[in-house]
Amino acid sequence: MTVEGTTERVLRLLELLQRRPVWTASELAAELDVTNRSVRRDVERLRALGYPVQATAGVGGGYQLGAGTRLPPLLLDDAEAIATAVSLRIASGGTVAGTGEAALRVLAKLDQVMPPRLRSEVRAVHTATDTLVAPGAEVDPDILLTLARACRDTVRARFGYTTMRGDAGTRTVEPVRMVATSHRWYLMAWDVDRDDWRTFRLDRMHDVAATTWRFHPREHPDPVAYVQESVTASPYRHTARVRVHASADRVAAYVPPQAARVTPETGEQPGTGERCLLVSGGDDLDLIALHLARLPFDSEILGPPELREAADRLARRLSGMATAPGD
């Protein structure tokens, strides 16, 4: 076989190893239409190029692509290359410190080696897309990685933390999951000292370290729902409860998940139409009333009573603005 043919087969072997966790030598030989001996030689060629191909003997064994000491080149098919380029384009405006510049560097490398037909498709997507990113707090990527490993390895984490009121202290937690909103990252964890579940903003952490203390995972609330409840109601002076006369899906399209919880209303009476319950927190009732007024649906304020007063003030102001001079 020619050098070109051997190279093509080795690249095909790499593609197969990236596709699923384990292959037997016979399966690879059948896919490549070669002998088991040729498979072994091609595996050695990949290892020489820096790809950590591991071999396991016995029943259930085979070849698999493992982690090495350095990151070797990856093979991407057309769809994967386009998805990677588009994702990097979005990441270039992200909230993890330093990733914007890194994403742009990777985009430049990817664009340089892309076939012209794929480059044209990716640029078409870029040209037709703008990214609107709300101002957000940047997160140190080292904090992100440290907490991700602590969640994965079920080990306690310790960090300095400053609350929204400015109180500073050290926290020891059993981390469960990180949850990202459009402009912030949160950690849901069991606070060891407070003996309860807590939500922590990553941008308020410092000196984050994973300990060697392993813990047995506890039964815990759904992380996304717990964080959403924490960031939409718990930190604020006021919690608004509003019945909106539209389906939860329609209302959610207008309300970011970090701003409010929107749930279908149970026990609806026949003929009342679709309704949902919106719960949101805030320190300024006038501002809450303004956001509610912007929703293109009829709604009823269930509480607190002070929010109804704020809505009445807003209505009178708007009515005054709509009155022509001299009327």
C-alpha positions as CSV (number, residue, x, y, z in Angstrom):
1,M,0.0,0.0,0.0
2,T,1.2,3.5,-0.8
3,V,2.2,6.1,1.9
4,E,-0.9,8.1,1.0
5,G,-3.1,5.0,1.5
6,T,-1.5,4.2,4.8
7,T,-2.0,7.8,6.1
8,E,-5.6,7.8,5.0
9,R,-6.2,4.5,6.8
10,V,-4.5,5.8,10.0
11,L,-6.7,8.9,10.0
12,R,-9.7,6.7,9.5
13,L,-8.6,4.6,12.5
14,L,-8.3,7.7,14.6
15,E,-11.8,8.8,13.5
16,L,-13.2,5.4,14.6
17,L,-11.5,5.5,18.0
18,Q,-13.0,9.0,18.6
19,R,-16.4,7.8,17.7
20,R,-17.0,5.3,20.6
21,P,-15.1,4.3,23.8
22,V,-13.9,0.7,22.9
23,W,-13.2,-1.3,19.7
24,T,-11.9,-4.8,19.4
25,A,-9.1,-5.5,17.0
26,S,-11.5,-7.6,14.8
27,E,-14.1,-4.8,14.7
28,L,-11.5,-2.3,13.6
29,A,-10.1,-4.7,11.0
30,A,-13.5,-5.2,9.6
31,E,-14.2,-1.4,9.4
32,L,-10.8,-0.8,7.7
33,D,-10.9,-3.9,5.6
34,V,-7.4,-5.0,6.8
35,T,-5.9,-7.7,9.0
36,N,-5.6,-7.6,12.8
37,R,-1.9,-7.3,12.3
38,S,-2.3,-4.1,10.2
39,V,-4.5,-2.7,12.9
40,R,-1.8,-3.2,15.5
41,R,0.8,-1.5,13.2
42,D,-1.6,1.5,12.7
43,V,-2.2,1.8,16.4
44,E,1.6,2.0,16.9
45,R,1.7,4.8,14.3
46,L,-0.9,6.7,16.2
47,R,1.0,6.3,19.4
48,A,4.2,7.6,17.7
49,L,2.2,10.7,16.7
50,G,1.2,11.3,20.4
51,Y,-2.2,9.7,20.5
52,P,-2.6,7.7,23.8
53,V,-4.2,4.5,22.4
54,Q,-4.7,2.1,25.2
55,A,-5.1,-1.7,24.7
56,T,-6.9,-4.0,27.2
57,A,-6.7,-7.8,26.9
58,G,-9.4,-10.3,27.7
59,V,-13.2,-10.4,27.4
60,G,-14.6,-6.9,27.1
61,G,-11.1,-5.6,26.2
62,G,-10.0,-3.8,23.1
63,Y,-8.5,-0.5,21.9
64,Q,-9.6,2.9,23.2
65,L,-8.4,6.5,23.0
66,G,-7.3,7.7,26.4
67,A,-5.9,10.8,28.0
68,G,-2.2,11.6,27.5
69,T,0.3,14.1,28.7
70,R,-0.4,16.5,25.9
71,L,-3.4,17.3,23.6
72,P,-2.9,15.7,20.2
73,P,-4.7,17.0,17.1
74,L,-8.4,16.2,16.8
75,L,-10.3,15.1,13.8
76,L,-13.6,16.8,13.2
77,D,-16.2,16.0,10.5
78,D,-18.0,18.7,8.7
79,A,-20.8,19.1,11.2
80,E,-18.5,19.1,14.2
81,A,-16.2,21.7,12.6
82,I,-19.1,24.0,11.9
83,A,-20.6,23.5,15.4
84,T,-17.1,24.1,17.0
85,A,-16.6,27.3,15.1
86,V,-20.1,28.7,15.9
87,S,-19.7,27.8,19.6
88,L,-16.3,29.5,19.7
89,R,-17.8,32.6,18.2
90,I,-20.4,32.7,21.0
91,A,-17.7,31.9,23.6
92,S,-15.7,34.9,22.5
93,G,-18.2,37.0,24.3
94,G,-18.5,34.8,27.4
95,T,-18.2,35.6,31.1
96,V,-15.2,33.3,31.9
97,A,-12.2,35.6,32.2
98,G,-9.7,35.1,29.4
99,T,-11.8,32.7,27.4
100,G,-12.9,35.4,24.9
101,E,-9.3,36.0,23.7
102,A,-8.6,32.3,23.8
103,A,-11.7,31.5,21.8
104,L,-10.7,34.0,19.1
105,R,-7.2,32.4,18.9
106,V,-8.7,29.0,18.4
107,L,-11.2,30.4,15.8
108,A,-8.2,31.8,13.8
109,K,-6.5,28.4,13.9
110,L,-9.6,26.6,12.8
111,D,-10.4,29.0,10.0
112,Q,-6.9,28.7,8.7
113,V,-7.1,24.9,8.1
114,M,-10.8,24.6,7.2
115,P,-11.6,23.5,3.7
116,P,-13.0,26.5,1.7
117,R,-16.5,25.1,1.5
118,L,-16.8,24.8,5.3
119,R,-15.1,28.2,5.8
120,S,-17.7,29.7,3.6
121,E,-20.5,28.1,5.6
122,V,-19.1,29.2,8.9
123,R,-18.5,32.8,7.8
124,A,-22.1,32.9,6.5
125,V,-23.3,32.0,10.0
126,H,-21.0,34.6,11.5
127,T,-22.1,37.3,9.1
128,A,-25.8,36.6,9.9
129,T,-25.3,36.4,13.7
130,D,-24.7,39.0,16.3
131,T,-24.2,38.2,20.0
132,L,-26.0,40.3,22.5
133,V,-24.2,39.8,25.8
134,A,-25.5,41.5,29.0
135,P,-22.9,42.9,31.3
136,G,-21.8,40.2,33.6
137,A,-19.2,39.4,36.3
138,E,-16.2,37.5,34.9
139,V,-15.1,34.3,36.6
140,D,-11.5,33.1,37.0
141,P,-11.2,30.0,34.8
142,D,-9.0,28.4,37.5
143,I,-12.0,28.7,40.0
144,L,-14.2,27.1,37.4
145,L,-11.9,24.1,36.9
146,T,-11.2,23.6,40.6
147,L,-14.9,23.5,41.4
148,A,-15.7,21.2,38.5
149,R,-13.1,18.7,39.6
150,A,-14.4,18.9,43.2
151,C,-17.9,18.2,42.0
152,R,-16.6,15.3,39.9
153,D,-14.4,13.8,42.6
154,T,-16.9,14.4,45.4
155,V,-14.4,16.1,47.6
156,R,-15.0,19.1,49.8
157,A,-14.0,22.6,48.6
158,R,-12.9,25.6,50.7
159,F,-12.9,29.2,49.6
160,G,-13.1,32.8,50.7
161,Y,-16.5,34.4,50.0
162,T,-18.1,37.8,50.2
163,T,-21.9,38.0,50.5
164,M,-24.1,40.5,48.7
165,R,-24.2,42.5,52.0
166,G,-20.4,42.7,52.0
167,D,-19.8,40.1,54.8
168,A,-16.5,38.2,54.2
169,G,-15.6,34.8,55.5
170,T,-14.4,31.3,54.7
171,R,-16.8,28.5,53.5
172,T,-16.3,24.8,53.5
173,V,-18.8,23.0,51.2
174,E,-19.7,19.7,49.6
175,P,-20.2,20.8,46.0
176,V,-22.9,19.3,43.8
177,R,-23.3,21.2,40.6
178,M,-22.4,24.5,38.9
179,V,-25.2,26.4,37.1
180,A,-24.6,29.1,34.5
181,T,-27.1,31.8,33.7
182,S,-26.7,34.3,30.8
183,H,-24.2,36.4,32.7
184,R,-23.3,34.6,36.0
185,W,-22.0,31.3,37.4
186,Y,-23.4,29.8,40.6
187,L,-22.4,26.8,42.7
188,M,-25.0,24.7,44.5
189,A,-23.4,23.0,47.6
190,W,-24.0,21.7,51.1
191,D,-22.5,24.3,53.5
192,V,-20.8,22.2,56.1
193,D,-20.7,24.9,58.8
194,R,-24.3,26.0,58.3
195,D,-25.6,22.4,57.8
196,D,-27.8,23.4,54.9
197,W,-27.9,23.8,51.1
198,R,-26.6,27.1,49.8
199,T,-26.0,28.9,46.5
200,F,-22.7,30.8,45.9
201,R,-21.7,33.1,43.1
202,L,-18.4,32.2,41.6
203,D,-17.3,35.8,41.0
204,R,-17.5,36.4,44.8
205,M,-15.1,33.6,45.6
206,H,-11.4,33.8,46.1
207,D,-8.6,31.3,47.2
208,V,-10.7,28.4,46.0
209,A,-9.1,25.0,46.8
210,A,-10.3,21.4,46.6
211,T,-9.5,19.4,49.7
212,T,-8.7,15.7,50.0
213,W,-11.8,15.1,52.2
214,R,-14.2,12.9,50.3
215,F,-17.9,12.9,51.1
216,H,-20.8,10.7,50.3
217,P,-23.3,12.6,48.1
218,R,-26.5,13.6,49.9
219,E,-30.0,13.6,48.5
220,H,-30.3,17.0,47.1
221,P,-32.8,19.3,45.3
222,D,-32.7,19.8,41.5
223,P,-29.6,22.1,41.1
224,V,-31.1,24.2,38.3
225,A,-34.5,24.7,40.1
226,Y,-32.7,25.4,43.4
227,V,-30.4,28.0,42.0
228,Q,-33.2,29.6,40.0
229,E,-35.3,30.0,43.2
230,S,-32.3,31.4,45.1
231,V,-31.4,34.0,42.5
232,T,-35.0,35.1,41.7
233,A,-36.4,35.4,45.1
234,S,-34.3,34.7,48.2
235,P,-31.7,37.5,48.0
236,Y,-34.3,40.3,47.7
237,R,-36.5,42.4,50.0
238,H,-39.6,41.7,48.0
239,T,-41.0,38.6,46.3
240,A,-43.6,39.2,43.7
241,R,-46.3,36.6,42.9
242,V,-48.2,37.3,39.7
243,R,-50.8,35.3,37.8
244,V,-50.3,35.7,34.1
245,H,-53.0,34.9,31.6
246,A,-50.9,32.9,29.1
247,S,-49.1,29.6,29.0
248,A,-45.8,29.2,30.9
249,D,-43.9,28.5,27.7
250,R,-45.1,31.8,26.1
251,V,-44.3,33.9,29.2
252,A,-40.9,32.2,29.6
253,A,-40.0,33.5,26.2
254,Y,-40.1,37.0,27.6
255,V,-38.6,36.4,31.0
256,P,-34.9,35.2,31.5
257,P,-34.7,32.2,33.9
258,Q,-32.4,34.2,36.3
259,A,-35.1,36.9,36.6
260,A,-38.1,34.9,37.5
261,R,-39.6,31.4,37.9
262,V,-42.5,30.7,35.6
263,T,-44.7,27.6,36.3
264,P,-48.0,26.4,34.9
265,E,-50.8,27.2,37.4
266,T,-52.5,24.1,38.8
267,G,-56.2,23.6,39.5
268,E,-57.4,25.9,36.7
269,Q,-61.1,26.3,36.3
270,P,-62.8,25.4,33.0
271,G,-63.1,28.3,30.6
272,T,-60.3,30.4,32.3
273,G,-57.8,29.7,29.6
274,E,-54.1,29.1,30.0
275,R,-52.5,30.7,33.0
276,C,-49.2,30.5,34.8
277,L,-47.6,31.8,38.0
278,L,-44.6,34.1,37.9
279,V,-42.4,34.6,41.0
280,S,-39.7,37.2,41.0
281,G,-37.7,39.0,43.6
282,G,-36.4,42.6,43.8
283,D,-35.5,45.4,46.0
284,D,-37.4,48.1,44.1
285,L,-41.2,47.5,43.8
286,D,-41.6,50.3,41.2
287,L,-39.0,48.5,38.9
288,I,-40.8,45.2,39.4
289,A,-44.1,46.8,38.3
290,L,-42.4,48.3,35.3
291,H,-41.1,44.9,34.1
292,L,-44.5,43.3,34.7
293,A,-46.2,46.0,32.6
294,R,-43.9,45.3,29.7
295,L,-45.2,41.7,29.4
296,P,-47.7,41.5,26.5
297,F,-50.2,39.5,28.6
298,D,-52.9,40.4,31.1
299,S,-51.9,39.6,34.6
300,E,-53.0,39.9,38.3
301,I,-50.8,40.8,41.2
302,L,-51.3,38.2,43.9
303,G,-48.8,39.8,46.3
304,P,-47.4,41.7,48.0
305,P,-50.0,44.4,48.4
306,E,-47.3,47.1,48.1
307,L,-46.6,45.9,44.6
308,R,-50.3,46.7,43.7
309,E,-49.6,50.2,45.0
310,A,-46.5,50.5,42.9
311,A,-48.5,49.3,39.8
312,D,-51.1,52.0,40.5
313,R,-48.5,54.7,40.7
314,L,-47.0,53.5,37.4
315,A,-50.4,53.5,35.8
316,R,-51.1,57.1,36.9
317,R,-47.7,58.3,35.7
318,L,-48.3,56.6,32.3
319,S,-51.8,58.1,32.1
320,G,-50.3,61.5,32.8
321,M,-47.7,61.1,30.1
322,A,-50.3,60.1,27.6
323,T,-52.4,63.3,28.2
324,A,-51.9,66.0,25.6
325,P,-50.8,69.4,26.8
326,G,-53.8,71.6,27.7
327,D,-56.2,68.7,28.1
